[in-house]
Amino acid sequence: MTHEERQKQHEQASELPKKKKWLPHPVLSVVMVLIWLSLNNASMGHLVLGIFLSLGIPYLVQDFWPTAVRVHRPFKLCMYLLLVLVDICKANFIVAVQILGPNKKLNAKFFEVELDVKNDFTIAMLAGTITLTPGTVSSELSTDKKRLLVHALNVDDVEQAAADIKHRYERPLKEIFEC
């Protein structure tokens, strides 16, 4: 077999659809069952339905999620989730006071956050965290994926707000997912 024939055979093999795994994301499946059972009555029917969904959904969407997410620091992930939960609770109170309080003068602004993270999943996690926190919304990602446009309901110093997002959310996410 000549070099050209081997190269052609290799190209044809790479074009074939990849075989689907039966359990593409096992940790996700376990977490999905646990969440399902915690949201519903822990009966045998809900257990069976939870297992069915937790196996079926990752199997069906694995083509859209080609690489499994690796958590490099699980303890840091737990601490990050706790931090985000606390920030959401604090921001809810602050936004309620800003909107319902006597001083209704808000200083809403758009600003860009320069991204150090490169992975699409990590960028999505950062954008989701920003959007989940009341008073801020991630609006647009630049085409080169190096800047994230954020809208804040009340911000005085744009540079400080961007630095806070980088320090509080981006840096831990980078350690957790991109080590």
C-alpha positions as CSV (number, residue, x, y, z in Angstrom):
1,M,0.0,0.0,0.0
2,T,1.4,3.3,-1.0
3,H,1.6,6.4,1.2
4,E,-1.2,8.1,-0.8
5,E,-3.5,5.1,-0.4
6,R,-2.9,5.0,3.3
7,Q,-3.5,8.7,3.6
8,K,-6.8,8.4,1.6
9,Q,-7.9,5.5,3.8
10,H,-7.1,7.5,7.0
11,E,-9.2,10.5,5.7
12,Q,-12.1,8.2,4.9
13,A,-11.9,6.6,8.3
14,S,-11.9,10.0,10.0
15,E,-15.1,11.0,8.1
16,L,-17.0,8.0,9.5
17,P,-19.4,8.9,12.4
18,K,-18.0,8.1,15.8
19,K,-19.7,5.3,17.8
20,K,-21.8,6.6,20.6
21,K,-20.9,5.7,24.2
22,W,-23.7,4.2,26.3
23,L,-22.6,6.2,29.3
24,P,-20.8,9.3,28.0
25,H,-20.9,11.4,31.2
26,P,-21.2,9.0,34.2
27,V,-20.8,11.7,36.9
28,L,-23.4,13.9,35.2
29,S,-25.8,10.9,35.2
30,V,-25.3,10.3,38.9
31,V,-25.8,14.0,39.7
32,M,-28.9,14.1,37.5
33,V,-30.5,11.1,39.4
34,L,-29.7,12.7,42.8
35,I,-31.2,16.1,41.7
36,W,-34.2,14.3,40.3
37,L,-34.8,12.4,43.5
38,S,-34.3,15.5,45.7
39,L,-36.9,17.5,43.6
40,N,-39.4,14.7,43.6
41,N,-40.7,12.1,46.1
42,A,-38.0,9.4,46.4
43,S,-40.3,6.6,45.3
44,M,-39.4,3.6,43.1
45,G,-41.2,5.2,40.1
46,H,-39.2,8.4,40.4
47,L,-36.0,6.4,40.8
48,V,-36.7,4.5,37.6
49,L,-37.7,7.6,35.7
50,G,-34.6,9.5,37.1
51,I,-32.3,6.7,36.0
52,F,-33.9,6.6,32.6
53,L,-33.6,10.3,32.1
54,S,-30.1,10.5,33.4
55,L,-28.9,7.8,31.0
56,G,-31.0,8.9,28.0
57,I,-30.4,12.7,28.0
58,P,-26.5,12.5,28.0
59,Y,-26.7,9.7,25.4
60,L,-28.8,11.8,23.1
61,V,-26.9,15.0,23.5
62,Q,-23.3,13.7,23.4
63,D,-22.8,14.8,19.8
64,F,-23.3,18.4,21.0
65,W,-20.9,17.9,23.9
66,P,-17.9,16.2,22.3
67,T,-15.4,16.4,25.2
68,A,-16.1,15.6,28.8
69,V,-15.5,18.4,31.3
70,R,-12.6,17.7,33.6
71,V,-12.8,19.2,37.1
72,H,-9.2,19.6,38.2
73,R,-10.1,20.8,41.7
74,P,-13.4,19.4,43.1
75,F,-13.1,21.1,46.5
76,K,-12.5,24.4,44.8
77,L,-15.6,23.8,42.7
78,C,-17.7,23.3,45.8
79,M,-16.3,26.5,47.3
80,Y,-17.0,28.3,44.1
81,L,-20.6,27.1,44.0
82,L,-21.0,28.3,47.6
83,L,-19.5,31.7,46.7
84,V,-21.9,32.1,43.8
85,L,-24.9,31.1,46.0
86,V,-23.9,33.7,48.6
87,D,-23.3,36.4,45.9
88,I,-26.7,35.7,44.4
89,C,-28.4,36.1,47.8
90,K,-26.5,39.3,48.6
91,A,-27.1,40.7,45.1
92,N,-30.9,40.0,45.4
93,F,-31.0,42.1,48.5
94,I,-28.9,44.9,47.1
95,V,-30.9,45.1,43.8
96,A,-34.2,45.1,45.8
97,V,-32.9,48.0,47.9
98,Q,-31.7,49.9,44.8
99,I,-35.0,49.5,43.0
100,L,-37.5,49.8,45.8
101,G,-35.5,52.1,48.1
102,P,-35.8,55.9,48.3
103,N,-32.8,56.6,46.1
104,K,-33.8,55.2,42.7
105,K,-30.9,56.7,40.8
106,L,-29.1,53.8,39.1
107,N,-25.9,54.0,37.1
108,A,-26.4,51.2,34.5
109,K,-23.4,50.7,32.2
110,F,-22.0,48.2,29.7
111,F,-18.4,47.2,30.0
112,E,-16.0,44.6,28.7
113,V,-14.1,42.0,30.7
114,E,-10.9,40.8,29.1
115,L,-10.9,37.0,29.3
116,D,-8.0,34.9,30.4
117,V,-10.0,31.6,30.1
118,K,-9.8,29.9,26.7
119,N,-12.1,26.8,27.0
120,D,-15.7,27.3,25.7
121,F,-17.2,25.5,28.7
122,T,-15.3,27.8,31.1
123,I,-16.4,30.9,29.2
124,A,-20.0,29.6,29.3
125,M,-19.7,29.0,33.1
126,L,-18.4,32.5,33.6
127,A,-21.1,34.1,31.5
128,G,-23.8,32.0,33.3
129,T,-22.4,33.0,36.7
130,I,-22.5,36.7,35.7
131,T,-26.1,36.4,34.4
132,L,-27.3,34.5,37.5
133,T,-26.1,37.2,39.8
134,P,-28.9,39.8,40.0
135,G,-27.9,43.2,38.6
136,T,-25.5,41.9,36.0
137,V,-26.0,40.2,32.6
138,S,-23.4,38.9,30.2
139,S,-24.5,40.3,26.9
140,E,-22.1,39.3,24.2
141,L,-18.9,37.4,23.6
142,S,-16.4,38.8,21.1
143,T,-15.7,36.8,17.9
144,D,-12.2,36.1,19.1
145,K,-13.5,34.9,22.5
146,K,-11.2,37.3,24.3
147,R,-13.8,39.8,25.6
148,L,-17.2,39.5,27.3
149,L,-19.6,42.4,27.2
150,V,-21.4,42.8,30.6
151,H,-24.3,45.0,31.6
152,A,-24.4,46.1,35.2
153,L,-27.5,47.7,36.8
154,N,-25.5,50.0,39.1
155,V,-21.8,50.5,38.6
156,D,-19.6,53.5,39.4
157,D,-16.2,52.3,38.4
158,V,-16.2,50.1,35.2
159,E,-12.5,49.0,35.6
160,Q,-13.1,48.0,39.2
161,A,-16.3,46.0,38.2
162,A,-14.4,44.2,35.5
163,A,-11.5,43.5,37.9
164,D,-14.0,42.1,40.5
165,I,-15.5,39.7,38.0
166,K,-12.0,38.5,36.9
167,H,-10.9,38.0,40.5
168,R,-14.1,36.7,42.0
169,Y,-15.3,34.4,39.2
170,E,-12.9,34.0,36.3
171,R,-9.8,33.1,38.3
172,P,-11.4,30.3,40.3
173,L,-13.1,28.9,37.2
174,K,-9.7,28.8,35.4
175,E,-8.2,26.9,38.3
176,I,-11.2,24.5,38.5
177,F,-11.5,23.7,34.8
178,E,-8.4,24.7,32.9
179,C,-5.4,24.1,35.3
